[in-house]
Amino acid sequence: MSVLAKRLKEARLRAGISQERLGLAAGLDEMSASTRMNRYEQGKRSPDLELVERIGQVLGLPAAYFFTADDDMAEMLALFYRLDTKSRLSLVESLRTQVEVG
């Protein structure tokens, strides 16, 4: 199973929505939404970046989340995405300081 397929399924289940509902919310055609999402989750097909971004918007996750193989990085991306702009800037500055000192 691809990283994208794994992350997509986990995120959808965590959100508690069906494949069909996610597909529809991301703008897929009503007749194929469930089938297409199922194929993406099984790794049989891969959505293009534009669709991954729309899926991310529905699930409250950045597109990068779906592509990172590292679980810790995925969690950091998910948490960072939920921060407001001021908190993001503060966190980036704090990390920059730690890297420069370390």
N, CA, C and O of each residue as an XYZ file, in Angstrom:
408
protein
N       0.850     -1.184      0.000
C       0.000      0.000      0.000
C       0.891      1.241      0.000
O       1.864      1.309      0.751
N       0.566      2.204     -0.826
C       1.350      3.437     -0.907
C       1.135      4.297      0.339
O       0.148      4.145      1.058
N       2.072      5.189      0.570
C       1.956      6.115      1.695
C       0.685      6.939      1.554
O      -0.051      7.123      2.523
N       0.429      7.434      0.351
C      -0.762      8.249      0.119
C      -2.026      7.459      0.446
O      -2.928      7.979      1.103
N      -2.096      6.224     -0.001
C      -3.276      5.392      0.261
C      -3.470      5.185      1.764
O      -4.583      5.296      2.279
N      -2.389      4.886      2.448
C      -2.440      4.661      3.902
C      -2.910      5.909      4.638
O      -3.816      5.842      5.469
N      -2.293      7.045      4.330
C      -2.647      8.288      5.025
C      -4.076      8.729      4.705
O      -4.793      9.222      5.576
N      -4.475      8.549      3.461
C      -5.825      8.918      3.051
C      -6.865      8.132      3.835
O      -7.815      8.704      4.370
N      -6.683      6.830      3.899
C      -7.650      5.984      4.615
C      -7.665      6.325      6.104
O      -8.734      6.466      6.698
N      -6.484      6.456      6.706
C      -6.415      6.783      8.137
C      -7.097      8.113      8.440
O      -7.852      8.227      9.405
N      -6.824      9.113      7.611
C      -7.401     10.440      7.841
C      -8.917     10.421      7.677
O      -9.640     11.050      8.450
N      -9.392      9.700      6.672
C     -10.838      9.622      6.445
C     -11.527      8.915      7.605
O     -12.564      9.373      8.086
N     -10.957      7.802      8.055
C     -11.546      7.071      9.179
C     -11.531      7.908     10.450
O     -12.494      7.907     11.217
N     -10.432      8.621     10.667
C     -10.336      9.488     11.845
C     -11.401     10.583     11.804
O     -11.930     10.980     12.843
N     -11.712     11.067     10.604
C     -12.751     12.095     10.445
C     -14.156     11.503     10.548
O     -15.132     12.232     10.721
N     -14.250     10.180     10.439
C     -15.541      9.511     10.585
C     -16.487      9.715      9.418
O     -17.702      9.781      9.608
N     -15.945      9.816      8.213
C     -16.813      9.986      7.051
C     -16.588      8.862      6.042
O     -15.527      8.240      6.008
N     -17.591      8.621      5.239
C     -17.512      7.554      4.240
C     -16.667      7.984      3.055
O     -16.401      9.169      2.858
N     -16.251      7.002      2.274
C     -15.509      7.297      1.049
C     -16.351      8.163      0.114
O     -15.851      9.113     -0.487
N     -17.610      7.826      0.002
C     -18.491      8.579     -0.886
C     -18.617     10.031     -0.432
O     -18.492     10.953     -1.238
N     -18.863     10.224      0.847
C     -19.027     11.589      1.368
C     -17.763     12.415      1.172
O     -17.840     13.590      0.815
N     -16.595     11.806      1.403
C     -15.338     12.514      1.203
C     -15.160     12.871     -0.270
O     -14.799     14.000     -0.601
N     -15.412     11.911     -1.145
C     -15.285     12.165     -2.573
C     -16.191     13.285     -3.048
O     -15.770     14.155     -3.810
N     -17.435     13.262     -2.596
C     -18.386     14.306     -2.983
C     -17.948     15.677     -2.462
O     -18.006     16.674     -3.182
N     -17.508     15.711     -1.199
C     -17.072     16.972     -0.600
C     -15.829     17.530     -1.302
O     -15.604     18.740     -1.319
N     -15.024     16.624     -1.882
C     -13.819     17.045     -2.595
C     -14.100     17.379     -4.055
O     -13.195     17.755     -4.800
N     -15.364     17.238     -4.458
C     -15.748     17.644     -5.802
C     -15.808     16.555     -6.847
O     -15.876     16.844     -8.041
N     -15.785     15.300     -6.415
C     -15.887     14.209     -7.380
C     -17.336     14.027     -7.819
O     -18.264     14.400     -7.101
N     -17.516     13.461     -8.979
C     -18.832     13.182     -9.535
C     -19.590     12.205     -8.644
O     -19.015     11.247     -8.127
N     -20.865     12.453     -8.470
C     -21.716     11.637     -7.602
C     -21.709     10.159     -7.984
O     -21.766      9.290     -7.115
N     -21.638      9.880     -9.273
C     -21.700      8.493     -9.748
C     -20.409      7.710     -9.486
O     -20.435      6.480     -9.438
N     -19.283      8.410     -9.318
C     -18.016      7.693     -9.180
C     -17.255      8.007     -7.887
O     -16.176      7.457     -7.662
N     -17.788      8.864     -7.055
C     -17.059      9.318     -5.862
C     -16.605      8.165     -4.976
O     -15.435      8.102     -4.601
N     -17.498      7.267     -4.641
C     -17.161      6.165     -3.747
C     -16.135      5.227     -4.377
O     -15.174      4.824     -3.721
N     -16.334      4.884     -5.629
C     -15.426      3.975     -6.331
C     -14.034      4.576     -6.453
O     -13.036      3.895     -6.217
N     -13.968      5.843     -6.818
C     -12.663      6.491     -6.969
C     -11.932      6.582     -5.638
O     -10.733      6.313     -5.571
N     -12.637      6.957     -4.586
C     -11.988      7.051     -3.278
C     -11.506      5.669     -2.830
O     -10.427      5.549     -2.249
N     -12.285      4.645     -3.092
C     -11.885      3.285     -2.744
C     -10.600      2.901     -3.473
O      -9.702      2.313     -2.871
N     -10.506      3.222     -4.735
C      -9.297      2.904     -5.510
C      -8.092      3.682     -5.000
O      -6.979      3.156     -4.980
N      -8.300      4.922     -4.590
C      -7.196      5.708     -4.038
C      -6.715      5.090     -2.725
O      -5.511      4.986     -2.489
N      -7.650      4.684     -1.879
C      -7.283      4.096     -0.588
C      -6.625      2.735     -0.732
O      -5.828      2.344      0.120
N      -6.937      2.023     -1.774
C      -6.306      0.719     -2.008
C      -4.978      0.847     -2.750
O      -4.247     -0.133     -2.896
N      -4.674      2.032     -3.209
C      -3.438      2.253     -3.935
C      -3.489      1.804     -5.385
O      -2.454      1.709     -6.045
N      -4.688      1.529     -5.882
C      -4.836      1.100     -7.270
C      -4.749      2.273     -8.236
O      -4.368      2.109     -9.395
N      -5.098      3.434     -7.760
C      -5.011      4.686     -8.527
C      -4.462      5.754     -7.599
O      -4.511      5.623     -6.376
N      -3.938      6.817     -8.205
C      -3.440      7.953     -7.423
C      -4.124      9.228     -7.888
O      -4.167      9.514     -9.085
N      -4.655      9.986     -6.952
C      -5.280     11.269     -7.321
C      -4.209     12.276     -7.714
O      -3.069     12.183     -7.258
N      -4.567     13.230     -8.553
C      -3.610     14.284     -8.890
C      -3.497     15.245     -7.708
O      -4.314     15.211     -6.788
N      -2.483     16.094     -7.744
C      -2.204     16.993     -6.623
C      -3.384     17.907     -6.317
O      -3.673     18.176     -5.151
N      -4.058     18.380     -7.342
C      -5.211     19.262     -7.121
C      -6.291     18.564     -6.290
O      -6.869     19.165     -5.385
N      -6.554     17.306     -6.599
C      -7.554     16.554     -5.840
C      -7.057     16.275     -4.421
O      -7.836     16.349     -3.470
N      -5.785     15.960     -4.270
C      -5.229     15.738     -2.927
C      -5.397     17.007     -2.088
O      -5.720     16.929     -0.903
N      -5.182     18.159     -2.692
C      -5.365     19.412     -1.965
C      -6.818     19.613     -1.553
O      -7.087     20.074     -0.444
N      -7.752     19.274     -2.430
C      -9.181     19.404     -2.089
C      -9.558     18.411     -0.988
O     -10.306     18.754     -0.072
N      -9.051     17.198     -1.074
C      -9.307     16.197     -0.032
C      -8.740     16.706      1.297
O      -9.384     16.595      2.340
N      -7.535     17.261      1.244
C      -6.924     17.821      2.452
C      -7.767     18.923      3.072
O      -7.903     18.996      4.293
N      -8.330     19.778      2.232
C      -9.197     20.847      2.743
C     -10.401     20.265      3.468
O     -10.785     20.749      4.533
N     -10.992     19.230      2.892
C     -12.154     18.598      3.522
C     -11.769     17.992      4.873
O     -12.523     18.088      5.841
N     -10.592     17.368      4.929
C     -10.156     16.676      6.149
C      -9.359     17.566      7.107
O      -8.983     17.129      8.194
N      -9.102     18.818      6.702
C      -8.339     19.725      7.563
C      -6.869     19.370      7.645
O      -6.250     19.489      8.702
N      -6.301     18.927      6.508
C      -4.901     18.512      6.460
C      -4.225     19.109      5.230
O      -4.873     19.321      4.205
N      -2.912     19.384      5.328
C      -2.202     19.880      4.149
C      -1.911     18.727      3.191
O      -1.822     17.573      3.611
N      -1.765     19.035      1.925
C      -1.468     17.997      0.932
C      -0.187     17.240      1.286
O      -0.102     16.030      1.071
N       0.797     17.937      1.822
C       2.073     17.303      2.166
C       1.891     16.149      3.144
O       2.669     15.195      3.125
N       0.879     16.224      3.993
C       0.600     15.169      4.964
C       0.442     13.811      4.278
O       0.895     12.791      4.797
N      -0.190     13.805      3.133
C      -0.502     12.553      2.447
C       0.704     11.920      1.767
O       0.642     10.762      1.353
N       1.795     12.661      1.646
C       2.954     12.169      0.913
C       4.162     11.824      1.771
O       5.091     11.176      1.289
N       4.169     12.240      3.026
C       5.334     11.963      3.861
C       5.261     10.562      4.452
O       4.242     10.159      5.012
N       6.361      9.828      4.318
C       6.414      8.452      4.815
C       6.638      8.399      6.323
O       6.286      7.408      6.963
N       7.211      9.435      6.889
C       7.545      9.471      8.307
C       6.317      9.852      9.135
O       5.728     10.914      8.933
N       5.941      8.982     10.060
C       4.735      9.216     10.869
C       4.853     10.462     11.755
O       3.887     11.211     11.908
N       6.026     10.679     12.332
C       6.211     11.874     13.168
C       6.078     13.150     12.336
O       5.464     14.126     12.769
N       6.654     13.129     11.152
C       6.549     14.291     10.264
C       5.096     14.531      9.873
O       4.643     15.675      9.839
N       4.366     13.463      9.578
C       2.953     13.595      9.212
C       2.170     14.242     10.355
O       1.335     15.118     10.128
N       2.444     13.805     11.579
C       1.745     14.389     12.723
C       2.108     15.863     12.897
O       1.245     16.688     13.199
N       3.383     16.189     12.705
C       3.797     17.588     12.818
C       3.125     18.447     11.753
O       2.692     19.564     12.038
N       3.035     17.936     10.532
C       2.366     18.676      9.461
C       0.894     18.912      9.797
O       0.369     20.007      9.595
N       0.237     17.875     10.311
C      -1.176     17.994     10.663
C      -1.391     19.029     11.766
O      -2.317     19.838     11.696
N      -0.539     18.998     12.772
C      -0.660     19.947     13.874
C      -0.334     21.365     13.429
O      -1.044     22.307     13.782
N       0.733     21.522     12.655
C       1.141     22.834     12.156
C       0.032     23.453     11.316
O      -0.220     24.654     11.410
N      -0.623     22.654     10.507
C      -1.690     23.124      9.617
C      -2.858     23.723     10.399
O      -3.549     24.617      9.910
N      -3.070     23.228     11.606
C      -4.201     23.691     12.416
C      -3.909     24.984     13.189
O      -4.816     25.589     13.761
N      -2.653     25.395     13.202
C      -2.284     26.617     13.919
C      -2.683     27.861     13.134
O      -2.765     27.835     11.906
N      -2.930     28.954     13.861
C      -3.164     30.230     13.186
C      -1.818     30.794     12.726
O      -0.764     30.297     13.124
N      -1.856     31.809     11.905
C      -0.647     32.370     11.301
C       0.363     32.827     12.346
O       1.556     32.551     12.213
N      -0.089     33.507     13.361
C       0.819     34.006     14.399
C       1.523     32.852     15.108
O       2.726     32.916     15.359
N       0.783     31.809     15.428
C       1.373     30.654     16.101
C       2.355     29.921     15.190
O       3.383     29.425     15.652
N       2.040     29.854     13.904
C       2.954     29.221     12.947
C       4.284     29.968     12.904
O       5.354     29.365     12.982
N       4.195     31.292     12.779
C       5.418     32.094     12.714
C       6.254     31.947     13.980
O       7.480     31.857     13.914
N       5.596     31.924     15.116
C       6.285     31.764     16.391
C       6.981     30.404     16.463
O       8.125     30.307     16.906
N       6.297     29.383     16.037
C       6.876     28.031     16.057
C       8.066     27.924     15.111
O       9.089     27.338     15.466
N       7.943     28.476     13.930
C       9.045     28.450     12.967
C      10.262     29.176     13.535
O      11.388     28.694     13.407
N      10.045     30.307     14.148
C      11.155     31.066     14.736
C      11.811     30.272     15.863
O      13.037     30.244     15.974
N      11.004     29.634     16.691
C      11.535     28.816     17.778
C      12.364     27.655     17.229
O      13.439     27.359     17.752
N      11.877     27.007     16.197
C      12.615     25.896     15.587
C      13.921     26.395     14.955
O      14.964     25.752     15.068
N      13.843     27.519     14.308
C      15.038     28.099     13.688
C      16.112     28.356     14.747
O      17.287     28.059     14.533
N      15.705     28.902     15.879
C      16.627     29.176     16.971
C      17.237     27.889     17.498
O      18.441     27.827     17.744
N      16.424     26.871     17.671
C      16.934     25.583     18.176
C      17.931     24.949     17.215
O      18.928     24.374     17.652
N      17.681     25.046     15.935
C      18.579     24.468     14.940
C      19.903     25.226     14.905
O      20.969     24.618     14.798
N      19.834     26.551     14.995
C      21.031     27.368     14.956
C      21.900     27.152     16.186
O      23.127     27.178     16.090
N      21.274     26.937     17.345
C      22.008     26.708     18.593
C      22.569     25.290     18.635
O      23.696     25.059     19.074
N      21.747     24.342     18.164
C      22.081     22.927     18.247
C      23.204     22.527     17.387
O      23.582     21.356     17.369
